[in-house]
Amino acid sequence: MSTQIASLPEPINALISEIERKEQAHEEQRRITREETQATLRGLIAEAFGSLWRVFEPHIAREEFKEELLSIYFAPEAIGLAPFGVCLREGHGSGGVCVFVPGSHNQRDRAYVSEKDGFAVFLRERNKALPRILKARHESEVEAACKSLAEAGDGEAAHTALARLIDLEPAKAADWRALFDDWRRERERRREEAEETRRREEAIRQARDEYRAAYAAWKEQREAVRERNRKKAVEAQAALDKPFTVWQLTYALVAETEDGYREIDTAAVYAIEPVPDSKDFWRVIEGGGVRARRFFHPVSLSGRIETRPTERLCSASLWLPETGESIYFQPHLSADEVAINLCLEPMPEMPPAPDALSVYDVRAIREEIEGELYF
């Protein structure tokens, strides 16, 4: 291809054309020389084989000529010999023709045609090797046909692979057909399993979507009810947050050890009255309510303490799941009465988890919607 450039001066373009013409002529001469060399080497190989050349020439599989070396590969299975090759390098006469086993680097798998005894031994060895090579080739072809059958679909490719197996081993035709039937049944079973897996995964995906939507709607309803209940709880807390008076009663705890020693400690409790009743029972605040207790070793009583339920000093409390918070009130009030007076709306029922979802799927969806870890 010319590399002339219109913008260059004509003498330069002419020089470029001359260089390209010489390169093309040189390349053509190299091709001719190569073909002549290859033909010469081929003639020397034929000369080395003598009358045997006409026996082997029809069984030439391919020729390779590179780096001044001509290699000819034979596939003479039809005449009882295993494949072999011959080679001859440029500059060597017919006495340098070497026969070899393709792929082998063992010197025992080589011989020179000019060495008649060595060449005869080489051919006998190739004759002995033929059954083993044909067996290996046959096994390879059977393996390839089996692989094609395994990879084939239900169409023509499968029947072609079966026909190839029967052609390779006609005596096993019944076995190959039985194998083919087993293969089709196994393929159908796998197809059904894959379809069942697909349906199951689709059902799980649909269950996830439906539960995600139902849980999100439930959360929205829950928050709306909780917000209304919180407003009621705030109003109720304001009404219940009335001041009341308590006294802190300190009393002694006396314990006797196994050795007869006495150990004394003190504890404190809040009382709603500054004195016990006629039976020496104090009305004290314990466990969020008022109880009557007798103390055998009172130590001291504080002055009046004014407090409110929201200060949480000694007030009672009630957890309200409808609001997610607690409400505080005076300890002498009943928690049941406080709950009834609140008149809170019941929380909407959480949607049930679908049977198709695992506990981990359900937890993940709840965490996704709640925006926090769900336990």
Summary of the structure (lengths in Angstrom):
residues: 375
radius of gyration: 51.8
end to end distance: 78.5
largest distance: 143.5
contacts: 935
relative contact order: 0.06
helix: 54%
strand: 21%
